[in-house]
């Protein structure tokens, strides 16, 4: 994928996936061409990343929109290029390893869970059954007025220091 115009390539892939979805395709690897999947992989994404965003976009009145997908994908791309040196992780987290939705830090439910999901998202370690930016995550992010891409940037900034990340999120309740 050309770096200078990667956002245009992502837009084309998104549009292709939306057309396939609207035509009834629900198989992530069949929503777009093999070439499109290779383009996604070149920036650290996979077919399920695209499918989850397109699926929720169609089921939840346009949320997430393309711009949100692009911004989230850009953070993943940056991490993939800068930290992982374009080498995908060979690890995946499990559903069982995530904190429960009801687990709380400083009285805030979902906070430990979204931190683990955000770290796994930037590393490309989410399995197909887990989505960063799912409806539950979006509710949390909306309540704290944090854009999904900003949450990923914060997770990256505070990687390895969950306490600092939690403090950063909590500080949004005071602004």
C-alpha positions as CSV (number, residue, x, y, z in Angstrom):
1,X,0.0,0.0,0.0
2,X,1.3,3.4,-0.9
3,X,1.9,5.4,2.3
4,X,1.1,8.8,0.9
5,X,-2.4,7.7,-0.2
6,X,-3.1,4.8,2.1
7,X,-6.3,6.6,3.4
8,X,-7.7,6.5,-0.1
9,X,-6.9,2.8,-0.5
10,X,-8.6,2.2,2.9
11,X,-11.6,4.2,1.7
12,X,-11.9,2.1,-1.5
13,X,-11.6,-1.2,0.6
14,X,-14.3,0.1,3.0
15,X,-16.6,1.0,0.1
16,X,-16.1,-2.5,-1.4
17,X,-16.8,-4.1,1.9
18,X,-20.0,-2.0,2.4
19,X,-21.2,-3.0,-1.0
20,X,-20.6,-6.7,-0.3
21,X,-22.3,-6.4,3.1
22,X,-25.3,-4.7,1.6
23,X,-25.5,-7.5,-1.0
24,X,-25.6,-10.0,1.9
25,X,-22.0,-11.1,2.3
26,X,-21.2,-11.9,5.9
27,X,-17.9,-13.8,5.6
28,X,-15.0,-11.5,6.4
29,X,-12.6,-13.0,4.0
30,X,-15.2,-12.9,1.1
31,X,-16.3,-9.3,1.6
32,X,-13.3,-7.9,-0.3
33,X,-10.8,-9.2,-2.8
34,X,-7.7,-11.1,-1.9
35,X,-5.7,-8.1,-3.0
36,X,-7.7,-5.9,-0.6
37,X,-6.9,-8.3,2.2
38,X,-3.2,-8.1,1.3
39,X,-3.4,-4.3,1.4
40,X,-5.0,-4.5,4.9
41,X,-2.3,-6.9,6.1
42,X,0.4,-4.6,4.8
43,X,-0.6,-2.1,7.5
44,X,-1.3,-4.6,10.3
45,X,-5.0,-5.2,9.8
46,X,-7.0,-8.2,8.8
47,X,-10.4,-9.0,7.3
48,X,-12.1,-9.2,10.7
49,X,-11.0,-5.7,11.6
50,X,-12.8,-4.5,8.5
51,X,-15.8,-6.8,8.9
52,X,-16.4,-5.8,12.5
53,X,-16.5,-2.1,11.6
54,X,-18.6,-2.5,8.5
55,X,-21.0,-4.9,10.3
56,X,-21.5,-2.5,13.3
57,X,-21.8,0.5,10.9
58,X,-24.7,-1.2,9.2
59,X,-26.3,-2.5,12.4
60,X,-25.8,0.6,14.6
61,X,-26.9,3.5,12.4
62,X,-23.5,4.3,11.0
63,X,-21.5,3.9,14.1
64,X,-18.6,3.5,13.7
65,X,-18.3,5.5,10.5
66,X,-15.6,5.3,8.0
67,X,-13.6,8.2,9.6
68,X,-13.5,6.4,12.9
69,X,-12.4,3.2,11.2
70,X,-9.7,5.1,9.4
71,X,-8.4,6.8,12.6
72,X,-8.4,3.5,14.5
73,X,-6.7,1.8,11.6
74,X,-4.1,4.6,11.5
75,X,-3.1,4.0,15.1
76,X,-2.8,0.3,14.5
77,X,-0.7,1.0,11.4
78,X,1.6,3.4,13.2
79,X,2.2,0.8,16.0
80,X,2.7,-1.9,13.4
81,X,5.3,0.1,11.5
82,X,7.1,1.8,14.5
83,X,7.0,-0.8,17.2
84,X,6.5,-4.1,15.4
85,X,8.7,-3.1,12.4
86,X,6.0,-4.6,10.1
87,X,6.2,-8.0,11.8
88,X,2.7,-9.2,12.9
89,X,2.4,-10.6,16.4
90,X,2.1,-14.4,16.6
91,X,-0.1,-14.1,19.8
92,X,-3.8,-13.7,20.3
93,X,-5.5,-12.9,23.6
94,X,-8.5,-15.0,24.7
95,X,-11.9,-14.0,25.7
96,X,-11.3,-15.7,29.0
97,X,-8.2,-13.6,29.6
98,X,-10.1,-10.3,29.5
99,X,-11.3,-8.7,32.7
100,X,-15.1,-9.0,33.1
101,X,-17.3,-6.2,31.8
102,X,-18.2,-5.5,35.5
103,X,-14.6,-5.3,36.7
104,X,-13.9,-1.8,37.9
105,X,-11.0,0.5,38.7
106,X,-11.7,3.5,40.8
107,X,-15.4,2.7,40.6
108,X,-15.4,2.6,36.8
109,X,-16.7,-0.6,35.3
110,X,-15.3,-1.7,31.9
111,X,-12.1,0.2,32.4
112,X,-9.8,-2.8,33.0
113,X,-11.4,-4.5,30.0
114,X,-11.1,-1.7,27.6
115,X,-7.4,-1.2,28.5
116,X,-6.6,-4.9,27.7
117,X,-8.6,-4.7,24.5
118,X,-6.9,-1.5,23.4
119,X,-3.5,-3.0,24.0
120,X,-4.4,-6.1,22.1
121,X,-5.8,-4.0,19.3
122,X,-2.7,-1.9,18.8
123,X,-0.6,-5.1,18.8
124,X,-2.9,-6.9,16.4
125,X,-3.6,-9.6,19.1
126,X,-7.4,-9.6,19.1
127,X,-9.0,-12.9,18.1
128,X,-12.0,-12.8,15.7
129,X,-14.6,-13.0,18.5
130,X,-13.3,-9.8,20.2
131,X,-13.7,-6.3,18.8
132,X,-12.2,-3.1,20.0
133,X,-14.8,-0.5,19.5
134,X,-17.8,-2.8,19.9
135,X,-21.1,-1.3,21.1
136,X,-20.1,-1.7,24.7
137,X,-16.8,0.0,24.1
138,X,-18.5,2.8,22.2
139,X,-20.9,3.4,25.1
140,X,-17.9,3.6,27.5
141,X,-16.0,5.9,25.2
142,X,-19.0,8.2,24.7
143,X,-19.6,8.4,28.4
144,X,-16.0,9.6,28.9
145,X,-15.9,11.6,25.6
146,X,-12.9,9.8,24.3
147,X,-12.5,9.1,20.6
148,X,-11.6,5.4,19.9
149,X,-8.3,6.4,18.2
150,X,-7.4,8.5,21.2
151,X,-8.1,5.6,23.5
152,X,-5.7,3.5,21.5
153,X,-3.0,6.3,21.5
154,X,-3.3,6.5,25.3
155,X,-3.0,2.7,25.7
156,X,0.1,2.9,23.5
157,X,1.5,5.8,25.5
158,X,0.8,4.1,28.8
159,X,1.6,0.5,27.6
160,X,2.9,-1.3,30.6
161,X,1.5,1.2,33.1
162,X,-2.2,0.4,33.5
163,X,-2.4,2.7,36.5
164,X,-1.3,5.8,34.5
165,X,-3.8,4.8,31.8
166,X,-6.6,4.5,34.3
167,X,-5.7,7.9,35.8
168,X,-5.8,9.4,32.2
169,X,-9.3,8.0,31.6
170,X,-10.6,9.0,35.0
171,X,-9.3,12.6,34.4
172,X,-11.8,12.8,31.5
173,X,-14.7,12.7,34.0
174,X,-13.4,16.0,35.5
175,X,-13.2,17.9,32.2
